[in-house]
Amino acid sequence: FFSGVRQDGCLTTLVPGPCCMYLGNDLYIHATGFAADARVTINSLNMHDPLYRPDLVSILTACGTIFKKEEQTADAPQEEASSDAASLTPALASCFEEIRPMLDAFAGNVSVLYKDLTTGAAFRYRTDYRHPSASVIKLYLMAAMFRGFEDGEFSPEDRIPVPAADFVPSCGVLTYLDADKNVSLRDLIELMIIVSDNTACNILVDFYGEERLQSYINQTLGLHATSFQRKMFDSARAARGMDNFTSTDETAGLLEQIWNGTLVSEDASRQMLQMLEHQRLNGKIPFHLHAVRPKPVIAHKTGENDGVSHDVAIFEGDHPFLLLFMGSETDVPAWERMIGDLSLQIYEAHRQGC
């Protein structure tokens, strides 16, 4: 039921009509007769999300809950950090107890996720927050391309043109090479991941298709905090407020599937893991870890933009774990220094419990 409201704001009556259920992250699920595909579907309250329906948002006039509201006082704010049921080791518990107030005091929107891939023990700090993804979105395009390889739609060895007209600014190397080269799909993916090549990313988006990529994220992967709205350096769409988004939770799930060999297939997951191991942009999570012996193997992907800096990683070895940092609307240099410092602190605490 929706309540009818006059233009003066006065409630008139309750009328039967469309109803929906809120899912979090600005998303709601409902039944629709919109267009020709009447079905149960998901839409967004975020006007910059491709799932946004302005016609529905404009008639939303009432909401409620079927759950009893818990008493909450000013002295008991909602918990933003949590640990999973599988207990952390004492060293890690102490480590995160020390880290939590540092994150609370840090300006901007920051998220941290640690997960032991053997025991399932985890620490989460605002991991459902929906950040502009920057180049972390390239992980999802990599997965979509490997899905196409697996299905035989195209081959890693297929070569496609990279005209000078498609060059966009760095990160990357293609912009600095001779124009009009034909480059294999696999090489474009590798460049997109290990040096975050923006030209390679845009060429692959054009090859795969923007709408198809969003459908792969939503329908195949079943994700809704993650969305693709524009290519790299698309200033026209950026000026309209369009951006790509993801959350620490959903990206962690993607990395865990790669580690488990279940993203696309075991062989595809292995190849994707190897690409992430070749990462050349190592100034965040690995920064202090270069000097550690034995040197940890870190498969990771970074992302940067104005006010945005992320690094998301799989630490391999006998006791593997995930470690993800995302920050937006924040002081990037200060946040990147914190990422490096906390990565070393968490890594040492993790080793103490192994």
Salt bridges, closest charged atoms under 4 A:
ASP8 OD2 - ARG6 NH2 3.03
ASP37 OD2 - ARG39 NE 3.02
ASP49 OD2 - ARG130 NH2 2.68
ASP55 OD2 - ARG53 NH2 2.81
GLU79 OE2 - ARG100 NH1 3.53
GLU80 OE2 - ARG126 NE 3.57
ASP84 OD1 - ARG124 NH1 2.54
ASP151 OD1 - ARG147 NH2 2.91
GLU153 OE1 - ARG212 NH2 2.53
GLU190 OE2 - HIS278 ND1 2.93
ASP206 OD1 - LYS231 NZ 2.93
GLU210 OE1 - ARG237 NH1 2.59
ASP234 OD2 - ARG237 NE 3.37
ASP243 OD1 - ARG230 NH2 3.37
ASP249 OD1 - ARG124 NE 3.55
GLU256 OE1 - LYS115 NZ 2.99
ASP267 OD1 - ARG270 NH2 2.46
GLU304 OE2 - LYS284 NZ 2.55
ASP311 OD1 - HIS300 ND1 2.81
GLU336 OE2 - LYS284 NZ 3.63
ASP341 OD1 - HIS288 NE2 2.82
